[in-house]
Amino acid sequence: MQNYNFDNLNDKEFEVLVNDLISSQESVQVDRFKPGKDAGVDGRFFSAQDQEVIIQSKHWLKSGTTALLKRLSTDEVHKVRLINPKRYIFATSLPLSRADKIKIKDIFSPYITSENDILGKENLNDFLAKYPEVEKKHYKLWLSSSNVLTSMLSSALTGRSEAKRDQIIDATKMYVVTHNHSSAIEKLEDLHSVVITGEGGIGKTTLADQLAHHYVGMGYELCVIEDDLSEAEAILTKGKEQVFYFDDFLGRNYLMAIEGRTDSRVLNFMDRIERDGSKRFILTSRSTVLKQGKFHSDLLGIKKVDKKEYEITISSLSLLDRARILYNHIWNSGLSNEHIEQLYIDRRYAKITQHGNFNPRLISFITDPDRIRDVSIDEYWEYVIDKLDNPEDVWSHVFDKQIDELTRMSVCLVVYNGTPIAEHELRSAFNERVLQDGLAIASNVVFQFDSMMKMAVGSLLQRTISSMSSESQIALFNPSVADFVLRRHNHDCATLTAFFFSLNTESSLLNLKSLKESSQLSKESYHSILDMLCLEKINQKFSKEHPKYFTRLLQMVLTNREAYELCSGSDIIEKVAGILPVHDFSNQIEFACDIFKVVLAFGAPIHKKSAREFIKAYAPKASSPDQFRQLSILQNTLSDEGAEEDTQLLSVLRDEATSYWKDDVADLVAYEDILEDYLHDDEDGDAYDTVWNFVEENLEPFGVTAETITEIVEAVDFEYIKDGNREARMYEDHDHTEPSSANSEASEDDIDAQVDDLFERD
């Protein structure tokens, strides 16, 4: 049996719940009215004798039974006497003892004739067990039920840290169900995948969290993807109800996602989910980042992600939706009564809901007691308006007045890393940066980092345990912090150089490139930072300690002619030439090929022998057609026609490429989607020829025989591909027109009245 305490409902939501339960219990239609300060009526119906029955609900969890009884005897009883009903039903979310019920019956005598008309927490839970359809109707209540929470907390939540898991549960009380919720679920039911998009602060992650929560409540196993799809692919079980959740799947750094082939793996995973009715896949991305990703990734365009995209905009939130969001935040925020009163003066709450910069994240910010702890009551309204008028500066007060320089520094390092950073890497970058600025002596750095983390975690930073390893990852607590930091520092080349110099991560370099690509950083600043990084890291003999970082850095400089010419060209080439033979290029074969080709083209004193040894060593490690293609191009660059060593090298490449294609041809065909339109039995011959030509085109540089290509193609399961395409095609022609904003036909006066009704207080 359920045992709700109703703490995730606000008072207005609680009133509706009580009315629905009494409606079911009495088998009548309960009318709900505008509360009014003195009305004392939260619901009404007429008995079989056509006598008026009044319902009053009190959601007094924050005050307790003693305060409730006092309020009933001093204020509420007078309201009831004025109404003079034949029957009066009183409900509260508080637990009531028999003695409590006797006192309440005495207070409202003769209007309450039976203790059965006094409903406490226990009675309401009994009604919910009796009327499960009411429980399901009240979404927030249902999601906080013990069976849903037990399922979330006890199941194998692959990729989900306990902190994130608790975050989803805790956020339910703040959640306001709008038409976006039902529309996104409709799309999920239809296509099995949805990409929630929108600008920062609009509520993408909140919606995605609650969609995931919804499916857990329906009995689905939850898998939250943190780093890549490997964990999801490992537990994907045919026929088992599973919901996969990938928040911010392109990240702020869409270049990292694309270069790391996240785009292709995600889209292939979508295809698999779409063909399996027992699975759901929820993703989020900023609208601007997804558009940039589509521009840079052919796959994101070709694969028609648009049909799975659901964009949240401010215009999709009606004025009443906004009011409910504000009211819910005020109710649950813990704001003092004095602060709340400031929002009621002259209907200021209406000015907030109508403000052009309204978004849920801003509302969360201006109603957070911790954010305003040094804002006086008299200054509070001015503070609210300032943040609404200047949302880009929403973090300036926190940065400038509430944290110290070391905390600001650590937050900036996380921002410029571009993705969550391993705690040991952040510690290293922090130490480098602090000592660089002369802010500490070496013996004190460890203490300073630990102290900073205690201050920052939970407010500006969050610590999670990576599902891919046992080490802690540090991320921003709120992604809008990055927007603020980038605006503040992106024109300060010296500051940027210091931050990027301290970060020794590949993701920080990709973030640097992304800032230039998105025009947030000038080309001059970009090249200047690259110059400093390349020369300093080479001089520090950095390559052995951080091989992936160093390879990426060389690739960024040497494959960009403009960057190279602005840097100390010949000096860099000479230094790089000496490093290449001993550098570890594991998992970075494409970049290594680029670097070898550029160095050779510049006539650097590097022997072709080193390049040949590189090809021979890394051909067995190649894991994609592109890597084999790049190795082949490099081999052709080196080739002396008829030379025995080049003939042997080509033979090595041929053997390795052939072995790779024999093992992975089915996945490669799916990845390229070359049989997307293959549906009918009479197309079998065309499908076979298409795959044969596809394999031949990729293996042609290696001189693979037709007999070998045929052997590879015959390993493809054409029937499986055809069946999957037929199932997926069922969804192609569906019309996914988004519904218009709620209350779109209501007049402005009606909406204003509904907003005032919502904010009316007893």
C-alpha positions in Angstrom: 0.0 0.0 0.0 1.2 3.5 -0.8 2.3 5.8 2.0 2.6 9.2 0.4 3.3 12.3 2.5 2.4 14.5 -0.5 5.5 16.7 -0.1 6.1 16.8 -3.9 2.7 18.6 -4.5 2.1 22.3 -3.9 -1.1 23.4 -2.1 -3.0 23.9 -5.3 -2.0 20.5 -6.7 -3.0 19.0 -3.4 -6.5 20.6 -3.6 -7.1 19.1 -7.0 -6.0 15.6 -5.8 -8.4 15.8 -2.8 -11.3 16.8 -5.1 -10.5 14.0 -7.5 -10.4 11.4 -4.7 -13.7 12.6 -3.1 -15.3 12.7 -6.6 -14.4 9.0 -7.0 -15.4 8.1 -3.5 -18.8 9.9 -3.7 -19.4 9.1 -7.4 -20.1 12.7 -8.1 -18.6 15.6 -10.1 -16.7 18.0 -7.8 -16.6 21.6 -8.8 -13.5 23.6 -8.0 -13.7 27.4 -7.6 -11.3 30.3 -7.3 -10.2 30.2 -3.6 -10.6 33.8 -2.6 -9.3 35.0 0.7 -12.4 34.3 2.8 -14.3 31.8 0.7 -13.1 28.7 2.5 -14.3 26.5 -0.5 -11.8 24.3 -2.4 -14.5 22.1 -3.9 -18.2 21.5 -4.0 -20.8 19.0 -5.0 -24.5 18.3 -4.3 -25.8 15.3 -2.5 -28.6 13.1 -3.6 -30.9 15.3 -1.6 -29.6 18.3 -3.7 -27.9 19.6 -0.6 -24.6 21.5 -1.0 -21.4 19.7 0.3 -18.3 21.8 0.8 -14.7 20.5 0.6 -11.8 22.3 2.2 -8.2 21.1 1.9 -5.1 22.2 3.9 -1.6 21.2 2.8 0.2 22.1 6.0 3.2 19.9 6.0 5.5 22.8 6.8 3.5 23.9 9.8 2.4 20.8 11.7 -0.8 19.7 13.4 -0.7 22.1 16.3 -0.5 25.1 14.0 -3.3 23.6 11.8 -5.7 23.2 14.7 -5.1 26.7 15.9 -5.7 28.1 12.4 -8.9 26.1 12.1 -10.3 27.3 15.4 -9.4 31.0 14.8 -10.0 31.5 11.1 -11.5 28.6 9.1 -14.5 28.0 11.4 -15.8 31.5 10.8 -15.7 31.0 7.0 -17.7 27.7 7.4 -20.4 29.4 9.5 -20.8 32.1 6.8 -21.3 29.4 4.2 -23.5 27.3 6.5 -23.3 24.0 4.5 -25.4 20.9 5.2 -22.2 18.9 5.1 -18.5 19.8 5.3 -15.6 17.6 4.4 -12.1 18.6 5.6 -8.9 17.1 4.2 -5.2 17.6 5.2 -1.9 16.1 4.1 -0.9 15.8 7.8 -1.3 12.5 9.7 -4.2 12.7 12.1 -4.7 10.7 15.3 -8.1 9.8 16.7 -7.8 12.7 19.2 -6.9 15.1 16.3 -10.1 14.1 14.5 -12.2 14.6 17.5 -10.9 18.1 18.0 -11.5 19.0 14.3 -15.0 17.6 14.5 -15.7 19.7 17.6 -14.3 22.8 15.9 -16.6 22.4 12.9 -19.7 21.1 14.6 -22.4 20.8 13.4 -21.1 21.0 9.9 -19.0 17.9 10.2 -21.3 15.2 11.4 -19.0 12.2 11.1 -15.3 11.7 11.6 -15.4 9.9 8.2 -15.6 13.5 6.7 -12.2 14.3 8.2 -9.5 13.0 5.9 -5.9 12.9 7.0 -2.8 11.5 5.3 -3.8 7.9 6.1 -7.3 8.2 4.7 -6.0 9.8 1.5 -3.5 7.0 1.0 -6.4 4.5 1.5 -8.4 6.3 -1.2 -5.4 6.2 -3.6 -5.1 2.5 -3.1 -8.8 2.2 -3.8 -8.7 4.4 -6.9 -5.5 3.8 -8.8 -6.7 5.8 -11.8 -6.6 9.0 -9.6 -3.0 8.1 -8.7 -2.0 7.8 -12.3 -3.8 11.0 -13.2 -1.6 12.9 -10.8 1.7 12.4 -12.5 4.0 13.9 -9.9 2.4 11.9 -7.1 2.6 8.7 -9.0 6.3 9.2 -9.8 7.1 9.5 -6.1 5.3 6.3 -5.3 7.3 3.6 -3.5 7.2 1.1 -6.3 8.7 3.7 -8.8 11.3 4.8 -6.4 12.2 1.3 -5.4 12.6 0.4 -9.1 14.9 3.4 -9.7 17.0 2.9 -6.6 17.4 -0.9 -6.7 17.7 -1.7 -10.5 21.0 -1.8 -12.2 21.2 1.8 -13.4 24.1 1.5 -15.8 26.0 4.7 -16.1 24.1 6.6 -13.4 25.7 7.9 -10.3 23.8 8.0 -7.1 23.9 11.8 -7.2 22.3 12.0 -10.6 19.7 9.4 -9.6 18.7 11.4 -6.6 18.6 14.5 -8.7 15.9 13.1 -10.9 13.8 12.1 -7.9 14.3 15.4 -6.1 13.4 17.4 -9.2 10.0 15.9 -9.5 8.5 18.2 -6.9 9.6 21.2 -9.0 8.3 19.8 -12.2 5.3 21.3 -14.0 3.6 19.0 -16.5 2.9 21.0 -19.7 1.9 19.9 -23.2 5.6 19.4 -23.9 5.5 16.4 -21.7 2.7 14.6 -23.4 3.9 15.5 -26.8 7.4 14.2 -26.2 5.9 10.9 -24.8 3.8 10.7 -28.0 6.9 11.0 -30.1 8.7 8.4 -28.0 5.8 6.0 -28.4 5.7 6.6 -32.1 9.4 6.7 -33.1 10.9 5.1 -29.9 13.6 7.9 -29.8 13.4 11.6 -29.1 16.0 14.4 -29.2 14.9 17.2 -26.8 16.3 20.5 -28.0 16.1 24.1 -27.0 18.3 26.9 -25.8 20.0 27.1 -22.4 17.7 27.2 -19.4 14.5 26.2 -21.2 14.2 22.9 -19.3 15.5 20.3 -21.7 17.2 18.2 -19.1 14.3 18.6 -16.7 11.9 17.2 -19.3 14.2 14.4 -20.3 14.7 13.5 -16.6 11.0 13.2 -16.1 10.5 11.3 -19.4 13.0 8.8 -18.1 11.3 8.8 -14.7 8.0 8.1 -16.4 9.3 5.0 -18.2 10.9 3.7 -15.1 7.5 3.9 -13.5 6.1 1.9 -16.4 8.6 -0.9 -15.5 11.4 -0.1 -17.9 15.1 -0.6 -16.9 17.0 2.7 -17.0 20.4 3.1 -18.6 21.9 6.6 -18.4 24.8 7.1 -20.8 27.5 9.2 -19.4 30.5 9.0 -21.8 29.8 6.9 -24.8 27.4 4.2 -26.0 29.6 1.2 -25.1 27.7 0.7 -21.8 24.3 0.9 -23.5 25.3 -1.5 -26.3 26.6 -3.9 -23.7 23.3 -4.3 -21.9 20.9 -3.9 -24.8 18.7 -6.9 -24.4 16.2 -8.0 -27.1 12.6 -8.0 -25.9 13.4 -6.4 -22.6 11.8 -3.0 -21.8 14.7 -0.6 -21.4 14.9 3.2 -21.6 18.3 4.7 -22.6 19.0 8.3 -21.7 21.9 10.4 -23.2 21.9 14.0 -21.8 23.7 16.6 -23.9 24.8 13.9 -26.4 26.8 16.4 -28.6 28.0 18.4 -25.6 29.1 22.0 -25.9 32.0 20.7 -28.0 30.2 19.2 -31.1 33.6 18.8 -32.7 34.6 16.2 -30.1 31.4 14.3 -30.7 31.8 14.3 -34.4 35.5 13.5 -34.5 35.0 10.8 -31.9 32.2 9.3 -34.2 29.6 9.8 -31.5 27.3 11.0 -34.2 27.4 7.8 -36.1 27.2 5.5 -33.1 24.2 7.4 -31.7 22.4 7.3 -35.0 23.0 3.6 -35.5 21.8 3.0 -31.9 18.7 5.0 -32.8 18.1 2.7 -35.7 18.3 -0.3 -33.5 15.9 1.2 -30.9 13.5 2.2 -33.6 13.2 -1.4 -34.8 12.6 -2.7 -31.2 9.2 -1.8 -29.7 10.4 -2.6 -26.2 13.0 0.2 -26.1 13.0 4.0 -25.8 15.9 6.4 -26.3 15.9 9.9 -24.9 18.6 12.5 -25.8 19.1 16.2 -25.3 21.1 18.9 -27.1 21.2 22.6 -27.3 19.4 23.8 -30.5 22.5 25.7 -31.7 24.9 22.9 -31.0 22.7 20.4 -32.9 22.5 22.8 -35.8 26.3 23.1 -35.8 26.6 19.3 -35.6 24.3 18.9 -38.6 26.5 21.4 -40.5 29.7 19.5 -39.7 28.3 16.0 -39.8 26.8 14.6 -43.0 25.3 11.8 -41.0 23.2 14.0 -38.7 21.7 15.5 -41.9 21.4 12.3 -44.0 19.9 10.3 -41.2 17.0 12.8 -40.8 17.3 13.4 -37.1 14.7 16.2 -37.6 11.8 13.7 -37.4 13.0 12.7 -33.9 13.7 16.2 -32.7 11.4 17.9 -30.2 12.3 21.6 -29.6 11.2 23.4 -26.5 10.8 27.2 -26.9 9.5 29.9 -24.6 6.6 30.3 -27.0 5.6 26.7 -26.3 5.0 27.7 -22.7 1.6 29.4 -22.1 1.4 32.3 -19.6 -0.4 29.9 -17.3 2.4 27.4 -17.7 4.9 30.1 -16.7 2.8 31.1 -13.7 2.7 27.4 -12.6 6.5 27.1 -12.9 7.0 30.3 -10.8 4.4 29.3 -8.2 5.9 25.8 -7.9 9.4 27.2 -7.4 8.2 29.7 -4.8 6.3 26.9 -2.9 9.3 24.5 -2.9 12.2 26.9 -2.7 12.4 27.6 1.0 12.2 31.4 0.4 11.4 33.4 3.5 7.9 34.8 3.8 9.4 38.3 3.6 11.0 37.5 0.2 7.8 35.9 -1.0 5.8 38.9 0.0 7.9 41.1 -2.2 6.7 39.0 -5.2 3.1 39.7 -4.4 3.3 43.4 -4.1 1.3 45.0 -7.0 1.1 41.5 -8.7 4.8 41.4 -9.3 4.5 37.7 -9.9 2.6 38.6 -13.1 5.4 40.8 -14.3 7.8 37.9 -13.9 5.7 35.5 -15.9 5.2 38.1 -18.7 8.9 39.0 -18.9 10.5 38.5 -22.3 13.5 36.7 -20.7 11.5 34.3 -18.6 12.9 30.8 -18.5 12.8 28.0 -15.9 16.5 28.2 -15.1 16.2 31.9 -14.3 13.2 31.3 -12.1 15.2 28.6 -10.2 18.0 31.1 -9.8 16.0 34.0 -8.4 14.0 31.8 -6.0 17.0 30.0 -4.6 17.7 31.2 -1.0 21.4 30.3 -1.2 21.8 32.6 -4.2 20.3 35.6 -2.4 21.7 35.1 1.1 23.4 38.5 1.0 20.5 40.3 -0.8 18.3 42.2 1.7 14.5 42.1 1.6 14.3 45.6 0.3 16.8 44.8 -2.5 15.2 41.6 -3.5 12.7 42.8 -6.1 15.4 45.0 -7.7 17.7 41.9 -7.8 14.9 39.8 -9.5 14.3 42.4 -12.2 18.0 42.9 -12.8 18.5 39.2 -13.4 15.5 39.0 -15.7 16.7 42.1 -17.6 20.3 40.9 -17.8 20.2 37.1 -17.8 23.7 36.9 -19.3 25.0 38.3 -16.0 23.0 35.9 -13.8 26.3 34.4 -12.4 28.1 37.7 -11.9 26.8 38.2 -8.3 27.9 34.6 -7.3 31.3 34.9 -9.1 32.2 38.4 -7.8 30.8 38.3 -4.3 30.2 34.7 -3.1 33.3 32.8 -4.1 37.0 33.3 -3.8 39.6 33.6 -6.5 40.7 29.9 -6.3 37.1 28.7 -6.7 36.6 31.0 -9.7 39.8 29.6 -11.2 38.8 26.0 -10.8 35.3 26.6 -12.3 37.0 28.3 -15.3 39.2 25.3 -15.8 36.2 23.0 -16.0 34.5 25.4 -18.4 37.6 25.6 -20.8 38.0 21.8 -20.6 34.8 21.7 -22.6 33.5 18.4 -21.0 33.5 16.9 -17.5 37.1 16.4 -16.3 38.7 13.7 -14.3 39.4 14.9 -10.8 43.1 14.1 -10.9 43.3 16.1 -14.2 41.5 19.1 -12.6 43.8 18.9 -9.6 46.9 18.9 -11.9 45.5 21.9 -13.9 44.6 23.7 -10.7 48.1 23.2 -9.2 49.7 24.4 -12.4 47.5 27.5 -12.6 47.8 28.5 -9.0 51.6 28.2 -9.0 51.7 30.0 -12.3 50.0 33.0 -10.8 52.1 32.8 -7.6 49.0 32.3 -5.5 50.5 29.6 -3.3 53.6 27.8 -2.4 53.9 24.2 -3.5 53.4 22.7 -0.1 50.0 24.5 0.3 48.5 23.6 -3.1 47.0 20.3 -2.0 45.2 21.9 0.9 43.9 24.7 -1.3 42.5 22.3 -3.9 40.7 20.2 -1.3 39.3 23.3 0.4 38.1 24.7 -2.9 36.3 21.5 -3.8 34.4 21.6 -0.5 33.2 25.1 -1.3 32.4 24.5 -5.0 30.9 21.0 -5.1 27.1 21.2 -4.8 26.8 24.9 -5.8 29.1 25.4 -8.9 30.6 22.0 -9.5 29.4 18.4 -9.1 31.3 15.3 -8.5 30.3 11.9 -10.0 31.8 8.5 -10.5 32.4 7.6 -14.1 30.7 4.4 -15.2 33.7 3.7 -17.4 36.1 3.8 -14.6 36.2 4.2 -10.8 37.6 7.7 -10.8 35.7 10.9 -10.0 34.6 13.2 -12.7 34.0 17.0 -12.1 31.4 18.8 -14.1 29.5 22.1 -13.9 26.6 22.0 -11.5 24.7 24.3 -13.9 25.6 24.6 -17.6 24.7 28.3 -17.7 28.0 28.9 -15.8 29.9 28.1 -19.0 28.0 30.8 -20.9 28.9 33.4 -18.3 32.6 32.4 -18.2 32.9 32.3 -21.9 31.4 35.8 -22.3 33.6 37.2 -19.5 37.0 35.9 -20.8 36.9 35.1 -24.5 38.4 38.4 -25.5 41.2 38.2 -23.0 43.9 36.3 -24.8 46.3 36.3 -21.9 43.8 34.8 -19.5 42.7 32.2 -22.0 46.3 31.2 -22.7 46.9 30.7 -19.0 43.9 28.4 -18.7 44.6 26.3 -21.8 48.2 26.0 -20.8 47.3 24.5 -17.5 44.9 22.0 -19.0 46.7 19.0 -20.5 43.6 17.3 -21.9 42.6 16.5 -25.4 39.1 17.8 -24.8 40.5 21.2 -23.9 42.1 21.4 -27.3 38.9 20.4 -29.1 37.1 23.0 -27.0 39.6 25.6 -28.1 39.0 24.7 -31.7 35.2 24.7 -31.2 35.3 28.2 -29.7 37.1 29.4 -32.9 34.7 27.5 -35.2 31.6 29.0 -33.5 33.2 32.5 -33.6 33.3 32.9 -29.9 37.1 33.2 -30.2 38.9 35.3 -32.8 41.3 33.5 -35.3 44.1 35.7 -34.0 43.6 34.6 -30.5 43.2 31.0 -31.5 46.5 31.0 -33.4 48.3 32.8 -30.7 47.3 30.3 -28.1 48.2 27.4 -30.4 51.6 28.9 -31.0 52.3 29.1 -27.3 51.0 25.7 -26.5 52.9 23.9 -29.3 56.3 25.5 -28.6 56.1 25.2 -24.8 54.8 21.7 -24.7 57.5 20.5 -27.2 60.2 22.2 -25.1 58.8 20.5 -22.0 59.2 17.1 -23.8 55.5 16.7 -23.1 54.7 13.9 -25.6 55.6 11.0 -23.4 53.4 12.1 -20.5 50.3 13.1 -22.5 50.5 11.4 -25.9 46.9 11.9 -26.9 47.0 15.6 -26.0 50.3 16.1 -27.9 49.1 14.3 -31.0 46.0 16.4 -31.1 48.0 19.6 -30.6 50.4 18.8 -33.5 47.5 17.9 -35.7 45.7 21.2 -35.0 48.9 23.2 -35.9 50.4 21.2 -38.7 47.1 20.6 -40.7 46.1 24.3 -40.5 48.3 26.3 -42.9 47.3 29.6 -41.4 48.0 28.4 -37.9 51.3 27.0 -39.0 52.4 30.2 -40.7 51.5 32.3 -37.7 53.4 29.9 -35.4 57.2 29.5 -35.5 57.0 27.3 -38.6 60.4 25.8 -39.2 61.2 25.5 -35.6 58.0 23.5 -34.9 58.6 21.2 -37.9 62.2 20.5 -36.9 61.2 19.7 -33.3 58.2 17.5 -34.4 60.5 15.6 -36.8 62.6 14.5 -33.9 59.6 13.3 -31.9 57.6 11.3 -34.4 59.7 8.1 -34.4 59.3 7.6 -30.7 55.8 9.0 -30.1 52.9 6.7 -29.2 50.0 7.3 -31.6 47.6 4.6 -30.2 44.0 5.3 -31.1 45.1 8.4 -33.1 46.1 6.9 -36.4 44.4 9.4 -38.6 46.1 12.3 -36.9 49.4 10.6 -37.0 49.1 10.1 -40.8 48.3 13.8 -41.1 51.3 14.8 -39.2 53.7 12.4 -41.1 52.4 13.8 -44.4 52.7 17.4 -43.4 56.2 16.9 -42.0 57.3 15.1 -45.2 55.7 17.8 -47.4 57.8 20.4 -45.6 60.9 18.5 -46.4 61.8 17.9 -42.8 64.8 15.7 -42.0 62.8 12.7 -41.3 63.5 9.3 -42.9 60.9 7.5 -44.9 61.9 4.5 -42.9 60.3 5.9 -39.8 57.0 6.4 -41.7 57.1 2.8 -43.1 57.8 1.5 -39.6 54.8 3.5 -38.3 52.5 1.9 -41.0 53.7 -1.6 -40.3 53.2 -1.1 -36.5 49.8 0.5 -36.7 48.1 -1.3 -39.5 47.1 -4.2 -37.1 45.6 -1.5 -34.7 43.4 0.2 -37.3 39.7 0.0 -36.4 37.9 2.0 -39.1 37.8 2.3 -42.9 39.1 5.8 -42.6 42.1 4.7 -40.6 43.0 2.1 -43.3 42.4 4.8 -46.0 44.8 7.2 -44.3 47.4 4.5 -43.9 47.0 3.7 -47.6 47.4 7.4 -48.6 50.6 7.7 -46.5 51.9 4.5 -48.0 51.4 5.9 -51.5 53.2 9.1 -50.5 56.2 7.0 -49.5 56.0 4.5 -52.3 58.9 4.0 -54.7 57.5 2.0 -57.6 58.9 -1.5 -57.7 60.7 -1.2 -54.3 60.5 -4.5 -52.4 60.0 -2.9 -49.1 56.9 -1.0 -50.4 55.5 -4.2 -51.9 55.8 -5.9 -48.6 54.2 -2.9 -46.8 51.2 -2.9 -49.2 50.8 -6.7 -48.5 50.7 -6.0 -44.8 48.0 -3.3 -45.3 46.0 -5.6 -47.6 46.0 -8.5 -45.1 44.9 -6.3 -42.2 42.2 -4.4 -44.2 40.8 -7.7 -45.5 40.7 -9.2 -42.0 39.0 -6.1 -40.7 36.3 -6.1 -43.4 35.6 -9.8 -42.9 34.9 -9.2 -39.2 32.9 -5.9 -39.4 31.2 -5.8 -42.8 27.7 -6.0 -41.4 28.3 -3.1 -39.0 29.9 -1.0 -41.8 27.0 -1.5 -44.1 24.6 -0.4 -41.3 26.8 2.6 -40.4 26.8 3.9 -44.0 23.1 3.1 -44.4 23.7 2.1 -48.0 20.7 -0.2 -47.9 18.2 2.2 -46.3 15.6 1.7 -49.1 16.0 -2.0 -49.4 12.5 -3.5 -48.6 11.4 -6.1 -51.1 12.5 -9.6 -52.2 12.8 -8.6 -55.8 15.6 -6.1 -54.8 17.9 -8.9 -53.4 20.2 -8.7 -56.5 20.5 -4.9 -56.4 21.2 -5.0 -52.6 24.0 -7.6 -53.2 25.5 -5.5 -55.9 25.3 -2.4 -53.8 27.2 -4.0 -51.0 29.7 -5.6 -53.4 30.5 -2.2 -54.9 30.7 -0.6 -51.5 33.3 -3.1 -50.3 35.3 -3.0 -53.6 35.5 0.8 -53.4 37.0 0.7 -49.9 39.4 -2.2 -50.6 40.5 -1.1 -54.1 43.6 0.8 -52.9 44.9 -2.5 -51.4 44.5 -4.6 -54.5 42.1 -7.1 -52.9 40.8 -9.8 -55.3 37.2 -10.2 -56.5 37.1 -13.6 -54.9 37.9 -12.1 -51.5 35.4 -9.3 -51.9 32.7 -11.9 -52.7 33.6 -13.9 -49.6 33.2 -10.7 -47.5 29.8 -9.7 -49.0 28.4 -13.2 -48.4 28.8 -12.7 -44.7 26.1 -10.0 -44.7 22.6 -11.0 -43.4 20.4 -9.4 -46.1 17.2 -10.7 -44.7 17.8 -9.1 -41.3 18.5 -5.7 -42.9 15.4 -6.0 -45.1 13.1 -6.9 -42.1 14.5 -4.0 -40.1 13.9 -1.5 -42.9 10.3 -2.6 -43.3 9.6 -2.1 -39.6 11.3 1.3 -39.6 9.4 2.4 -42.7 6.2 2.1 -40.8 7.0 5.4 -39.0 8.3 7.4 -41.9 5.0 8.9 -43.1 3.6 9.9 -39.7 2.8 13.6 -39.3 4.4 15.0 -36.1 2.9 18.4 -36.1 3.5 19.9 -32.7 0.5 21.1 -30.8 0.0 24.8 -30.2 0.6 26.4 -26.9 -1.9 25.6 -24.2 -4.6 28.1 -23.5 -4.0 29.6 -26.9 -7.7 30.3 -27.4 -8.3 31.9 -24.0 -8.6 35.6 -23.7 -5.9 37.7 -22.0 -8.4 38.6 -19.2 -9.2 34.9 -18.7 -5.5 34.0 -18.5 -4.8 36.9 -16.1 -7.7 35.7 -13.9 -6.3 32.2 -13.9 -2.8 33.4 -12.9 -4.3 35.5 -10.1 -6.4 32.5 -9.0 -3.2 30.4 -8.8 -1.4 33.0 -6.7 -4.4 33.7 -4.4 -3.6 33.1 -0.8 -5.9 32.1 2.1 
